[in-house]
Amino acid sequence: MTEQDEVGPPAPRSEDLIPVLTRAAVIERIEARLAGRLDDVALAAWAFDRFYAAELGEEDYEPGAEAVIAEALDALMFGDDPGFRLGEEELRDLIAQLQSV
């Protein structure tokens, strides 16, 4: 038995780690939009990028909150279209949903 066998497998290298999108990060973006620091187009683009990064396996969602994060991103990523834009109340509802997990 080698020393490596005794201590277990090597730790993953930083380039092997997949970023994790948290509920807090999504809430932070929504709050930035509500405060006027982010516009609808920027929020939609960010949500689109996060949603498809997860679909491509380049990013994970916070464990235990995958469904609520995916639903929030799905609602946000079309916000650059006036027909799908979320109002302040709807954005606050998304925050509440993200906090309820």
C-alpha positions in Angstrom: 0.0 0.0 0.0 1.4 3.4 -1.0 1.1 6.6 1.0 -1.4 7.8 -1.6 -3.7 4.9 -0.9 -3.6 5.6 2.9 -4.7 9.2 2.6 -7.4 8.7 -0.1 -7.7 10.1 -3.6 -6.1 13.4 -4.4 -8.1 16.6 -3.9 -9.7 17.9 -7.1 -7.7 20.5 -8.9 -9.2 24.0 -9.1 -9.7 23.6 -12.9 -11.8 20.5 -12.2 -14.2 22.2 -9.9 -17.6 23.3 -11.3 -18.9 26.6 -10.1 -22.1 26.5 -8.0 -24.8 29.1 -8.4 -26.5 29.8 -5.1 -29.9 31.2 -4.2 -28.1 34.1 -2.6 -26.4 35.0 -5.9 -29.7 35.0 -7.8 -31.4 37.1 -5.1 -28.4 39.5 -5.2 -29.0 40.0 -9.0 -32.8 40.5 -8.5 -32.2 43.0 -5.8 -29.7 44.9 -8.0 -32.5 45.1 -10.6 -35.0 46.3 -8.1 -32.5 49.0 -6.9 -31.9 50.2 -10.5 -28.3 49.0 -10.6 -29.1 46.4 -13.3 -31.5 46.8 -16.1 -33.9 44.1 -17.5 -31.6 43.3 -20.4 -28.6 42.7 -18.2 -30.6 40.6 -15.8 -32.1 38.5 -18.6 -28.6 37.9 -20.2 -27.1 36.9 -16.9 -30.0 34.5 -16.2 -29.8 33.0 -19.7 -26.0 32.5 -19.3 -26.5 30.8 -15.9 -29.3 28.6 -17.1 -27.4 27.3 -20.1 -24.1 26.9 -18.2 -26.0 24.4 -16.0 -27.5 22.7 -19.0 -24.1 22.3 -20.5 -22.6 21.0 -17.2 -20.4 24.0 -16.8 -22.1 25.1 -13.6 -24.2 23.5 -10.9 -27.0 24.9 -8.8 -27.0 25.0 -5.0 -27.7 21.5 -3.7 -31.3 21.2 -2.5 -32.4 24.3 -4.4 -31.9 23.2 -8.0 -35.6 23.4 -8.9 -36.3 26.8 -7.5 -33.1 28.2 -9.0 -33.9 26.8 -12.4 -37.5 28.1 -12.2 -36.2 31.6 -11.2 -33.7 31.7 -14.0 -36.3 30.5 -16.5 -38.6 33.4 -15.4 -35.8 36.0 -15.5 -34.1 35.0 -18.8 -36.9 36.3 -20.9 -37.2 39.6 -19.1 -35.7 41.6 -21.9 -38.9 41.0 -23.9 -41.7 43.4 -22.9 -44.2 40.5 -23.0 -42.3 38.5 -20.4 -40.8 41.3 -18.3 -41.4 40.8 -14.6 -42.7 43.7 -12.5 -41.5 44.6 -9.0 -44.0 42.5 -7.3 -43.2 39.4 -9.4 -39.5 40.0 -8.7 -40.1 40.2 -5.0 -42.1 37.0 -5.2 -39.2 35.3 -6.9 -37.0 36.4 -4.0 -39.5 35.0 -1.5 -39.5 31.6 -3.4 -35.7 31.5 -3.4 -35.6 32.2 0.4 -38.2 29.6 1.2 -36.1 26.6 0.4 
